[in-house]
Amino acid sequence: MSKVKVGIVGSRFQADCIAAAVKAVPEDAEVVAVASPTKGHAAEFAKRHGVPHAYTDYHDLLRDPQVELISVTAPNRLHAQITIDAAKAGKHVVCEKPLCIRLEEADAMIDACQRAGVLLLYAEELFFAPKYLKAKQMADEGAFGRVHLVKQGEKHSGPHSDWFWDVEQSGGGAVMRTQGEDEAITIVEFENGAVGMIESSWNRPGGMDDCIEVFGDKGQTYADMLMGNALPTYSDVGFGYAVEKAATTKGWTYPVFEEHWNYGFPQEMRHFARCVRGKETPISDGETGRVVQEVLYAAYASAGQGRKIILPFRPKGVAKPIDLWRKAHE
């Protein structure tokens, strides 16, 4: 299989993750271009990651004939337009979460990619995280009997980029992994009676905490994504890097190894590259992202109205998901 040539739109933390992930699977993909409108960012990113082409306008990247697959790591409010433009240019698209801000945008993105005959892939790396995959495998094999509760939590000290704090750009808060509210618990009841509980926090100092728990009538499992690959470490003077979102390395810390692999980023990009070549079928696509977007709408509406929201749920005239919560209290 020939390498899939990747172009990255964006140059901050998530773009660094994608570049490192692609570098970890050199037989499947290669980053050949980056675009960022911020002065100097694209050139600095290209130098840091050995990317041959840097652009200040993503439209120029879309005109690059080498580029086959676009990774969209720009602010949420730009996801839809960049994806639609990429589809018109004949490029496959990997869009970071959330897929967009409005459900109407999700539909337009899906339609544009279908019309152009390109893939719209939804970048949820937890689908590929080794510990999470093992938990699902055991559940599918019946290890826990009838699963009645799944708890997942992602807690840390806040986002890497300033735009997350602006709900006009992000659309919402910690529920969307963006900043409106800084802590949230979302409860999802499934048709078969099982319950999912999602805990999101931007108010936990000390580094990333990402865990999943699966409970059934025959057993249970607990997966801490990072701690099983961490070294309990004490240092008076500190050192370079411990784990994502850790503000200091002095005192007791838990530096990790193979961090991107633990998260699932290289496995995700390998899968998406193989999807472009027709070797695999996407397990996370635009429709996946649209379902997530509808759940986000329902979560905010539930918080605003103080009651359960039944899916499907598609209110009209929503500018951004967090409005479904905030306007109920105006």
N, C-alpha and C positions, 0 to 999 in steps of 0.2 A: 504494500500500500504506500503510495506517495504521500509525503507530508502535506498536511493541510496548512495553508498560509493564513495566519491570523493577523487581524488588525485590531488594536485596542483603542476605544474611544474613552479618554480619561487618563489621568496620570497620577492619581493619589493612591491610597492604601489598597483598595480593591484591585486596581490595575497592577500594582506590584504583586499581589497574590496570583493574579492570572498569568503574569509573565513568568513567575517562579514555577507555577504549575505546568505551564507549557514546556519550560526548560527541563522539567523532570520527566517528560515523555517525548524525548527528541525523535523517536522513531515514528511518532504519529503527527506531530504538529510543530510549527515554528512561528514565532512572532516576527513579522516582517515590517510592521508599521504601527505608529502610535499617533494619536491626535489629541491636542489639548489647546483650548483658546487662551489659557493663562500664559503670559509671557515667560518664555524660557522653560516651562514645565515639560513640554514634549521633547525638546532637545536634551534636557537633563535626564529624563526617563530613558530615552534612546541610548544615551551614553552609559547609563547605569546598567541596562539590561542587554546591551549589544544589539539593539534594534536598528536596522539599516536606514529606515525612513521615518522622519518626524514631520508632522503637519500641525499648523495652528488652526486649521479649519477641517472638520471631519468630512466635509463634502470632498475635499481633495483626497482624503484617504479612501473614500468610496470610489473615486475615479482611478485609484491605483489598480492596474490590471492583475497584479500579483495576489492581492487580497481576496480570499474566498469566504472567510468567516470573520464576522465582526463581533467583538466582545464589548458590550455596552456597560461601562462602569461610571457613567455620568450621573448627575443628580436625577432623582426620580422624575421630576417634571419634564425632563428631556427624553426619557426612555421611548415614549411613543413616537415622537417625530423622528428621532434617529433611526428607530427600527423601520418605520415606513419608508424613509429615504433609502435605507440600506436595501430593503426588499426591491424597491424600484431600480436600484443599481445592480440587482442580481446577486446580492451577497446573502449568505446564510447569517443568522443572528443568534448570538447567545446574550440574553438580557438578564442582568442582575436583578435580584429581588429588592423591592416588589416589582412586578412586571411594569406597572405604571401607576397612575393616581386614580383614574376614573375607569369604571367598567366599560364605558363607551370607547375609551382608548384601547382597552384590551381587545375588544371586538374588532376595532379598526386595524390593530397590529396583526391579529390572526388572519383577517381577511386579506391584508396586503401581502403577507408572506405566502398564503395559499395561492393568490392570483399570480404571484411571481414565480411560483414553483420552488421556493426556498424554504429552509427549515427555520422555525422559530423555537429556540431552545431556552428553557427556564433554568437559571443557574441557582439551584438549591443544593449546595454541596453536601448537606447532611444526608441526602440520598446515597452518598458514596462514602460516608465516614465509616471506617472499618468496624468500629464497635457498634454503631447503629445498625449496620448491615448484619452483623452477627446476631444482634438481638432480634431483628426481624426474621432471620433464618430460623432461629430456634422457635419463635412464635409460630411461624408457618409450619414447622415440623410437629407442632402440638406439645412442645415442651412445657408450656404453662397452662394447658387445657384451654378453657374458654376465657379469652382475654376480656377483662371487664374494665380495666383502667390503664391508661398510658399517660405518664407525666413527663413533660419535657421542659427544661428550663435553660435559658441563656441569660446570664447575669454578668454585668461588667460595669465599668465606670463611665461609659458614654462613648459617643462616636468619634471617629478619627477626623472628620471634616466638618468645618463650620456650617456648611449649608444644611446639615441634618437638623440644626436647631431652628431652622426657618420652615414652618409648616407650609408656607406657600410653595416651597421647593420640594419638600419631602412628603407632604400630604397627611402626616400624622405623627404619632409618637412611638414609644417602645413596642407597641403592638405591631407596627410596620417596620420595626428596627430603625425608627426615626424618632425625632424628638417633638412631642407635644406633651404627652404624659411621660414620666420617667420610670414608672413601674406599672405593670398590668398583669392580671391573671385572666386568661380567657378559658372558658369551659365550653367544650363541644360535645354534645350528645349525639351518638350515632343511631342509625335506624335499628341496629341489632341490640341496642341497650348499653353498649360500651360507652365509656366516657374518656375524653381526652382533656387534659389540663395543661395549658401552656403558660409558663411563667416567664415574663420578660422584665428585665430591670436594667436601668442605666444608673443605678445608685449603689453599686457594689464596688468599692475600691479593692485593689490587691491583685487584679488580673482576671482573666476570663474563667467563668464557671459554666460549663456546658454539659448537661447530664440528661439521661433518659431513664425512666423506670417503667417496667412492664409488669402488670399484675394479672394473674389468672387464677382460676379455681384449683389448678394443679401445680402452680409454681410462680416464680417471679425472677426478674433479673434487674440489675442496676449497672448502667454504663456511664462512667465518668470519662468523657472524651479525652481529657488531657492528663489527669492525674496519674493514670496508669503508665504514662510515658514521661513522667516527671522525676526529677532528682531532688528530694528534700535537701535543701542547701542553706547553710548559714555563712554570711560574709559580713565582716565589719566595714569593709571598704567598698563593696559592690563590684559589679562587673557589667559587661555589655548589654545582655538581653536575657530575660527569663521567659516570658510568655506574653502573648498579646494583652494589652491594656494594663500590664503591671507598671506602676508609676516609678518604682524603685527596685534595685537589686540588693539593697543593704538589709541586714537582718536575715530572717528566715524567708526564703522564696522557693519556688518550685519550677526551675527552668526545664523546658521540654525539649525533646529532640524529634525530628521528623514532624514538625508542627503542621505544615501544609498537608502532609499525608494523613495525619490524624483527622484533620478537618474534612478531607476528601477532595481537595481541589485538583490534584493531578489526575486522579481517577475520573473526575467529572470531565475535565478537558480531553482526556483520552477517549472517553465514551462519545463526547460530542464530535470529535474529529472523525471517529469511526462511523458515526451517524452520517456525516457529510459524505463519506466515501461509500455509504450504503452497506456497511459491514454490520451495523447494529441498528436497532430500532429505538428511538428516543424514549427514555423512561420519564423524562421531565420536559414538557414542551409548553407552548403558549396556552393550551387549554388547562394545563396544571396551574400556571400562573393566574389564569382567569378565575379558577375555583378559589385559589387563595385570596384573590382580591374580593370576591364575594363574601368570603368568611370575614375579612377585615371590615367590610361594610357592616355585616351583621354584628360583629363584636362592638363596634362603636355605637351602633343603633341600640343595642342591648344596654350598654352603659348609660346612654342618654335617656332611654325610656324606662329603665329599671325592670325589664321583663325579658323573657326568652324571645329570640327571633328565629322563625322557622325558615329554613332554606327550601327552595330557591328564594333569594331576596334581591330584588333589583329596583331600588327606589330611583326616581327620575330627578334630574336637576341637581345632582350632588357634585359640588365643585372639588371637594377633597374629602376623604373618609372621615377625618376627625370632626368635620362639621356636623356629622350625624350625632355626635356626642355633645359638642359645645353648644349648638343651637338649641338643644333641648333645655339648656340651663340659662339661656339669655332672658 
